[in-house]
Amino acid sequence: MVVGQNAGYHRAERLMGCNFDLTVVAADEGSAKDYLDLAVAEIQRIERLISSWDSTSQTSAINRMAGTAPVVVDRELFDLIQRANGISRLTDGAFDLTYAALDRIWAFDGSMTRMPDREAVRASVAKVGYRHIRLDPESSSVYLPEAGMKIGFGAIGKGYAADRARELLERAGVKGGIINASGDLTAWGTRADGQEWKVAITNPLNREKAFAWFPISDRAVVTSGDYEKFVTFEGVRYTHIIDPRTGYPSSGIVSATVFAPKAELADALATAVFVMGIETGLDFINQLPEIDLIIVDEKNQLHVSNGIDLEVYRADN
């Protein structure tokens, strides 16, 4: 906590299956508690809406009714799915909500001794394809036309929840804060001491060492990494992030950090970049306004998009 007219108050919670760290700048502890309660309640609400693990959620209803009938959902969920499909089109399917239907033929716990055969990989994506999602704006309904299709928000949900919590806190009058959903981070205003919020880009081979520190006020940053979840066959390192178009794991990238106006967008794009690979991912991000990217490759080398001058932010500066 920072002492002064205002102070920074922090809370850590287990939400949406991951660790959330929330910090708000407030005048006193009582106000801060109310603000943090508000943010936690909002994240819990979103989890009830989008969780595919909760059998009572609208997302579970969509999956359960795949191949049978459309499901009328809250406009909030409909709009989130519609935006996700827009990102799928933008990334040519490198990001895809229907990845949830992937057959789990890859294991990243050390138990795999050889590559799956090609037919098994091909079959694993048989029920995947964002283009098949049928959205009816008039009825606010969602339909998965084939039994066994599923949607999941694992690559966008935490970012969306962080954005929503931030919006709620800003409307409540919180002038500065930071929400970190296990690497999906959004910040606004300044710290209690007036300094900028900053995020470290860490060395995947030594998590205690930072390559660089970046200011992130009024911006979101999301890092996707495969520091531990990978397998190696014939000298090729395959990560746990699967290309939903092919069924094969991505390779070449150890971490991808995306800076964007919203955590929801950064979350989805970080996953997409992993799938695209270094050159295609950089070229793609360089075409998008207000989006920046830092990649750490499997040789521990940094690659940055055109909008980043890495020397300005080096940790040793």
Disulfide bonds with the S-S distance in Angstrom:
none
